[in-house]
């Protein structure tokens, strides 16, 4: 025996590369290419640094109220966390404690199995269909909970609200978590279902839609009882609240939602234009409702394209994983960035 035998062994989540190259076009981590807005900038400029000597409001009450008002909910239906990854981690701890395995797609956000291994939660990966869509009937059986992103990542495909209602109807005794990190780029949120399904939890992030990946803000929405349990677990496990500056940034972002919604429309327009141009070059692309596209070419290997683009200072995401090792995930940048990406792709294909 050794002290090492008492250590927990976990295969960690591997985030998208944050390269230190200069003058690169970074299209690998689904960051929003547009700035978070003038109101966020003003909130940072007028923030009183003297406030940092004091502990922040423990429950981020003002931000919680702003989000509740924006989504037409009550304050007690909103949970605030340090990024949606913390919200997800606390959700796994709070909601998935049964004896049956939880269900999520085999191709999805790769943090899900990491949480399960870390918290010793039994799980089952449900294979996507050949076209990468979710088959709702696969989630009708006995389980300890269900979670998936909508739109899914890295495919960008969307499950309809009606299909999600069917999944909820067949899982009244388990918590169903919809991870809506990308929903604001063309999908319809399931927030309207909260009144009818007390076992529904919806998780959102400020990182994508609100251009605040560097700020670390996330939220969960559900019925008051479910949200109260999330806070109980958070305050038993990780009592660190949202820092005072981030609370001010979050409130300013919510107040500037009209501007942010216009930026999302720009991203969607660029996504549709680039998808059409890539299809003309022979690429296969599932219909994306996210701020990224998932692309594959029948004649050019994804790994080769990834490496050649990198030589040009264009960074995309390559997943060396089963079923998707000939696909690249490309975040949608500005029109200028995407034009440079297209020029690089065309040059590589012409060789």
Buried (B, 14 or more C-beta within 10 A) or exposed (E): EEEEEEEEEEEEBEEBBEEEEEEBBBBBBBBBBBEBBEBBBEBBEEBEEEBEEEEBBEBBEBBBBBBBEEBEBEBBBBBBBBBBBBBBBBBBBBBBEBEBBBBBBBBBBBBBBBBBBBEEBEBBBBEBEEEBBBBBEBBBEEBBBBBBBBBBBBBBBBBEBEBBBBBBEBBEEBBBBBBBBBBBBBBBBBBEBBEEBEBBBBBBBBBBBBBBBEBBBBBBBBBBEBBEBBBEBBEEEBEEBBBBBBBBBBBBBBBBBEBBEEBBEBBBEBBBBBBEBBEEEEBEBBBBBBBBBBBBBEEBEBEEBBEBBBEBBBBBBBBEEEEBEBBBBBBBBBBEBBBBBBEBBEEBBEE
